[in-house]
């Protein structure tokens, strides 16, 4: 569903029973995969898996907040989107800092676990993307949901690439490089969400 589906430049605000059902399904997918992937990240000693698990957790919280503010005023919705953007920024900085720290820790992640969990997580993320692609455009609140889903799918492809790199090089560097790339993706998405939320907040105040 495009941002202008309701005519003119009116942005989709999430006021759809179908959209809410899809969000509930995606919340369940993300919450489940957070537990699976964080446990696997500890088992495999993989920073990329842990970073992706944190992204799953952040998405579950993001989608829950998005559901809570659907139908609220523009000010409330933009404030929620701004909060989500700032939380995504914090996650990106945490992953980046953790990655830099682990550069100095000896140990090679277990590529087999990384690859197996990466395939499972990719399937979960593709399901989420397919559920939400119809609603990828909209206000900052709806937009943040789509960006998080897209990040998940990209992140899992990256984790699988890291697993292949770890297996081929017997080194932990591919895992750390991918974790760093994912951190930059978090930061980029956070910037987009924060800018749009601030713009909508200012527009609401001027109205």
N, C-alpha and C positions, 0 to 999 in steps of 0.2 A: 504494500500500500504506500503510495507516494505521499510526500508532504502536502501536496496540493490536491489530494483526492477528494477533499470536501469542498473544493472550489477556491479560486483565488490563491492567496498565499497563506491560508490557514494551515497550521501545522497539526498533524495528528497528535492527540494528547493522551492516547491510551484508553479512551472511553469506548471500549468494545469488549463484550463478553468473550468473544473468541480470543482476543489478545490476552485477556486475563487467564483464560484456561491454558494457553500456551506458556505464559509466564510461570504458572504453577508447575507445569511439567518440567520446564527448564530448571526451576529451583530444585526440584527433586533430583534431577540428573546431576547438577553441579554439587549439591550437598553430598551425595553418595560418592562421587568421584574424588571429592576433597579427601575423604577418609581413606579411600583406596590408594590414592596417589601419594599422600603424605607418608603413609605406612611404607609404601614401596620405596619412596625416596630415602627413608631412613635405612631400610634394608640394603638398598643398592649403594648408599653413600653418594647419591646424585643431587647436586645443587639444582640442575635443570628440572628434575622431577619435583623437588620441593618448591621451586619457583612456580611451576605450573599448578601444583596443588594449592598454593596460596592464591593463585588466580581463580581457581574453582571456588574457593571459599569467598573471595571478594565478590565474585559474580553472584553467588547465592544470596549474599547480603544485599548486593545492589538490586537484584530482582525483587527481593522482599520489600525494600524501601520504595522501589518503583511502584509496586502494587499498592502500598500504603498511601501514596500521594496522588494516585490517579483520581481525577475529578476535583482536586484541590485548586486553590487559586494559583495564578501564574507565579506569584511571589513564593509560595510554598514549594511549588514544583521546581522552580529554578534554584531555590535554596537547597533542596534535596539533591539536585544534580550537582550543585557546587560541592556539597559534602562528599558525594561519590567521587567527584574529580579529585578532591584533596586526598581521599583515602587511597585512590589509585596512585596518586603521586607518592604517598608514603610507602605503598607496597613496592613501587619501582625503586625508590631510594634504598629500601631494606634489601631487596634482591641484589641491587648493585653493590651495596656495602658488604653483604654476605659473600658475594662472588669474589670481591677483592680480597677478603679475609681468607677464603679457601684456596686462593692461588698459592698461599704459603703453607698449606696443609698437605702432607704427603698422603697419597692414596688414590687409587684408580677406581672409579665407579664400576658397578657390575653392569656391563652392557646388555646382558641377556634380560635382566629385570627391567632395565630402562626401555628396551625395545618392546617387550611384551606389554608393559603397562602403557607405553606410548600408543600402541595399536588400539587398546581398549579405550583410552582417553580420547583418541581421535574419533572413534566411532561415536562416543557420547557427544563430542563437540559438534560433529557433523549433524547429528540429530537435532541439537539445539539450534544450529544455524538454519536448518531447513524449517524448523518451527517458527523462527523469528524473521526470516528474510522478507516476508510479506510486509513486515512493519519496521523495516530498517531506517526509514526516514520519519522525522517528527520533531517534537520539541526536544529540549536538552535532556529531559528525563527519559524519553523513548530512545533518543539517539545514544545515550550512555549504555542502554541495554544492548543495543546492536553492536557497539564498539567492543564491549566486553566479550560478547559471543564470538565476534570475529577474532579477537585476540586469542581466545582459547583454541580455535581451530589452527591458527598460525603457530601458536605455541607448541601444540602437539606434533605438528609436522617437524618443527625445529627440534623437539626432544628426540624424535625418531632419528633425525639426522645426527644429533649428538651421540646417540647410542651407536650408530654405525661408525662414527668417527672414533669413539672410544674403543670399539672392538677392533677397528683397523689399525689404530696407532698404539694401542695398549697404554694410552696416556689419558689423564683427566682433563687436558686442555680443551678438547672439543666440548665437553660438558660445561666448562666454565665460560667458554665463548658464547655458547647458546644461552646460558643464563644471563649473560651480559646483554645479549641482543633482546631477550625478553624484557629485561629491565628497561631498555630504551623504548620498547613498544609500550610498556605501561606508562612511561613518562610522556610519550607523544599523545597517547589517548587521553591522559589526564589533562594535558594542555588544551586539547580540542574541547573536552567537556567543560572545563572551567571557563574558557573564552565564550562558548555559546551560552552557558548558564548566566554569566555576568551580563552578556548582551540582553538576554531575555529579562533578567531582573531589572535592568535599567529601563527597558521598554515598558515593563509593567509599572514601574514607579512613575514614568512620564505619562502613562495613559490616564 
